[in-house]
Amino acid sequence: MTKYKVLPITTKFWKPKDDYLICIIKAVSNKVVDGDFIVVSEKAISTAHGNIVDEDKVVAMGNAKFLARFWMRVIWGYPLGIMCHFGQRLLRRLRQYPFELGGKHKQVALEYAGWGQALMFGSEGAIDGSNLPFSYVSLPLENAQIVAEQIQREIQQCLGKLVCVVIVDTDKTYRFGNFCFTPRPCLFEGIYSFSQFALLAYVAGKFLRLRESSTPLAVAGCRLDVLEALKIANIADRVHGIGSGATVWDMAARFHVPLDSVTWNMLCQVEHKPVVIVRKV
């Protein structure tokens, strides 16, 4: 059995327009060796790209209000949440899902990801509000493979190291035997994306307690089969940490502020590990 050594890399919090390539090069310099896997968070890259939306400027329409007022509080707060084995704290939060802020969020989900994703309880279409301030949410990368190749080239050119870059997301991929599927959009070969049937895929994975892992989105500098990619993503996920919180509720609770009152300065005070080096030993 292959064993791995893991080295989480702490960096500053990446804000929009930050040069994450320079941040990565500085962070892994004198640490990386040939053959390493450099695992990078999609969320951190997307934020640095400015691929974010300010939900405070969004107007919730009727469908979004229905999802916030009824679907989230009643359907997710009771039958679906219980089927998915949610803990009591999360169930309480869902049953108190905010009408105004939640409606705006569901409007963004409908516009950017469609109904199939908007029915999810969170991370609809990989839209994520954790580790972002105020009412901002990040959108998924549309060009994850291109970004991975760019990072791989920069490391080779600047540091002279031949590495394999893997971009991952904490949204889960589920395994039923060797059949791998995810509710989020994903183009990784060997992972079946049920993006338009996200609700069914998610509930099935949780209800059946299937083996789950963070989702690899792109690989550059080497070839990985899906099972090894999932393993590396999962290893990295254990040390990536949750930043300021795994959810917007956790983030707000950490700073003792309302859901839309976390600031950039607050986030900068927290230790962030958007890059992880995984090495075969």
PyMOL commands that set and color helices and strands:
alter all, ss='L'
color gray80, all
select helices_A, chain A and resi 20-28+42-48+55-57+62-83+88-95+99-113+115-118+124-126+144-159+195-207+226-240+248-255+264-268
alter helices_A, ss='H'
color red, helices_A
select strands_A, chain A and resi 4-11+37-41+52-54+136-138+164-176+179-182+191-193+211-220+272-280
alter strands_A, ss='S'
color yellow, strands_A
deselect
rebuild
show_as cartoon
